[in-house]
Amino acid sequence: MSAFHEHALLQPAQVGVLDQLPQLLANGLVFSCIIILGAIGLSLIYSIADFANFAHGDTMTVGAFGAFVGAAVFGSGFTIVVPFTAAVVDLRVPAPDIVLFELPLSLYLGLLVGMAIAACVVVVTERLVYKPLNAGSIELLITSIGVALAYRALMQMAFGAEQRTYQISRQGRIALFDAALGIAVTPRDLVVVVLTGVLVVGLHALLQYTTLGRKMRATADNPNLARVSGIRTNEVILAMWVIGGALAAAGGVFLGIDTLVRPRMGFDILLVVFAAVILGGIGSVYGAMIGGLVIGMAHELTPVIPFVPVEYAPAVAFALMVLILLVRPQGIRGESV
């Protein structure tokens, strides 16, 4: 049983399938938000850099651990051991004692730290690894597998293999949703959905109403034509990596909030994120959003399917992806950015 199903606080033996449906839809929305954030970045990178970045899941992990450190620094403090010495440094920048939706301000600051760290890591990786290779999409794909392994190894060396949490106190249901709809929604669920909505709307505004967004869409449609038209594609590519890395980090942090922070967390969810990108239409940001919603819902609605245990939720999501692709091979929105 997934953590999201555990989070539902449901006892399937005690309630009927239809009684579960509103709760499962709520769980599906939260899970979809995580998939959407991962899928957007993956689709952006494919549409502009023209390769499937297998390191994207581990970029989510980098963001989650970055937020873990950031939240600790702004909360209770974070200690590090200086390499080659026995010195221990206690990092702490106390944040104001403010609580928003029952979550401490330090966690929100940690989210920003995680997004910034992930963006920096992917930019450095692109400058030191992908760009100097000057290789085709297949070579870059294989290289990204090595980069993913490197990210995971570094996270495990720095933080160990054990599972961690953001030290969020136990939260009960929001009374409004419980009374009006009869579903268990916690403040952290609401924060995940609201912040994902803010990030998605912000990206839409950037793509549609800013000069950078128009340059990104032009570069995705035809990089050579964009270059001869005077667009500085190097700057567009840099912006693409920053946006993709930051959104992936946000997805990783939200995944860590609902489950646990661990080195394999991004790798374990990567195939589901890929399924969302393929279903939505490879290279389409808006398709990735729709694909993420469909895959996330299918993953969490598995309990309503007769004779299918919840352990097979990923398989159900992939089966749905195949069925839709049989009808629409190019994906739901087979277009660029």
Disulfide bonds with the S-S distance in Angstrom:
none
